[in-house]
Amino acid sequence: MNGYIRLIDWISEWSGRLVSFLVLPLIATIVYSVIIRYYFGGAVHWAFEMSLFFYGVLIMLGGAYTLKHQAHVRVDVLSHYLGPRGRCALDILSFLIIVAVCCVIVWLSARSAWVSTLRLERSALQTPFNPQIWWYKWMIPLSATLIGLQALAEIAKVLRLFRSEAQE
């Protein structure tokens, strides 16, 4: 169990740190677009879609990293009134819901991404850039898989903590 937790934590940490570098081309793309538009009166057709791609991948693939570091938005109203056992139960229930939702997202989005790949789907924005987006659709099941695996690791951590508190 500890090996699984370490492996998933490592994958979440690695993927989160790796995609965090996407903020640099995201900023560069937006700054370049603004400079061209306001100072030179030109239009950069590819900038909007590229910024969507950078931001989308950054947010989606950073989800497992965020979950690992407990940085998602949480409402702690209930846990404030619960004891340690109640908090553990609430955490496990929350993570089980995350796993269930991730399974549904993976199932539905993988089918959609597969169809998109077979069609070599292009952007619906109809800009002159018109990039292929099939690869982008694969980020959805990939990110849901990473988040689901991290949620399972978090369940294992909560159970390990619960067992250690019960033995004391």
C-alpha positions, 0 to 999 in steps of 0.5 A: 500500500505504501508503494502505491501511495508513493508512486501515485504521489510521485506521478501527481507531483511530477505531472503538476510541476511539469505542467506548471511550466505551461504558464510561461508560454501562456503568458508569452502568447497573451502578451504577444497578442496584446502587443500586436493588437494594440501597438501594431493594429494586427490580429494574431489568429492563433493566440486565442486558441493557443492560450486556451490549449495552454490554460486548459492543459495546465488546469486539467493536468494540475488537478492531481497535484492540487489534490495531493497538496490539499489545495482544492476548495473545501467547505469545512463546515461539517468537519469543524463539528466532527471528531477525528473519526467523523472527519476520516469518514467524511474525507473517505466519502468525499474521495469516493465521490471524486473517484466515482465522478472521475470514472464517469468522466474517463468513460464518457470523455475517452469515447468522445476523444476516440471519435475525435481522433478518428475524425482528426477533429479541428477547432470549432472556432473557425479561425484561419489557424483552425488547429486539430483538437483531437489531442486536446480532448485526450487531456480530459480522460488523462486528467480524470485518471490522474485525479481519480488515482490521487483520490484513491491514494488519499483514501489510503492515507486517511485509512492509514492515519485512522489506523494509527490513531486507533492504535494509540 
